[in-house]
């Protein structure tokens, strides 16, 4: 069914979900050949639907997570029951995506049902590796790579992207009574939970002492993971990772714009329009291919 839909030019469920979400990943995926692009769309759509199980009002919660994980197992067995499952089945049949990556993503989303605070960065890193680095490890199997060190690149880039998302989403997360910034970092900067949540929920109120230092510290942590990803990427796999490098370029620019705006923790979410994303994607190509 999925193959027929592609053959006659009907947009896949994965592509529809990816485009509708407004994610910057959509523009990175566009540089890929059709077969790889469809697989990435299916992977992203899976991540989107399981995230919606725990983030959206009326989401299915644990029942939804269990249902989608069961559909992943059916996809690997060649017996999916949904259109997205059929697209996933096609992807895992064509590319060596580890089944455990899907399990890790679901486990990370499950943490959002039970964990609203993280004491240390080590605690938070477990979450980030599940919801982001696992996606990177699945993605590089679709991109294709030769050097095993590229797996380290996927882990580090996933951490960088997720920390960037955490920083620009402090406000929306606060509305769900979630605080991802490690409590040990708040304590080190003299910022209480109530101070941070209050600043996120009430735009325009005076910022508590220490908040700017805290957010600058977290931004530097994200930058350190972008830098670690750059160091880890073997030269022989750079071109294969073009889509991932475009993702990194867009998210790094989001991080820097957020920083230039003064590390906002409430109000409008920092993001780019289509033209800016396309420009960043185009600018990344010569850097990846020719180092310019």
Secondary structure by P-SEA (a helix, b strand, c coil): caaaaaaaccccaaaaaaaaaccccccccccccaaaaaaaaaaaaaaaaaaaacccccccaaaaaaaaaaaaaaaaacccccaaaaaaaaaaacccccaaaaaaaaaaaaaaacccccccaaaaaaaaaaacaaaaaaaaaaacccccaaaaaaaaaaaaaaaaaaaaaaaaaaaaccccccaaaaaaacccaaaaaaaaaccccccccaaaaaaaaaaaaaaaaaaaaaaaccccccccaaaaaaaaaaaaaaaaaaaaaccccccccccccaaaaaaaaaaacccccccc
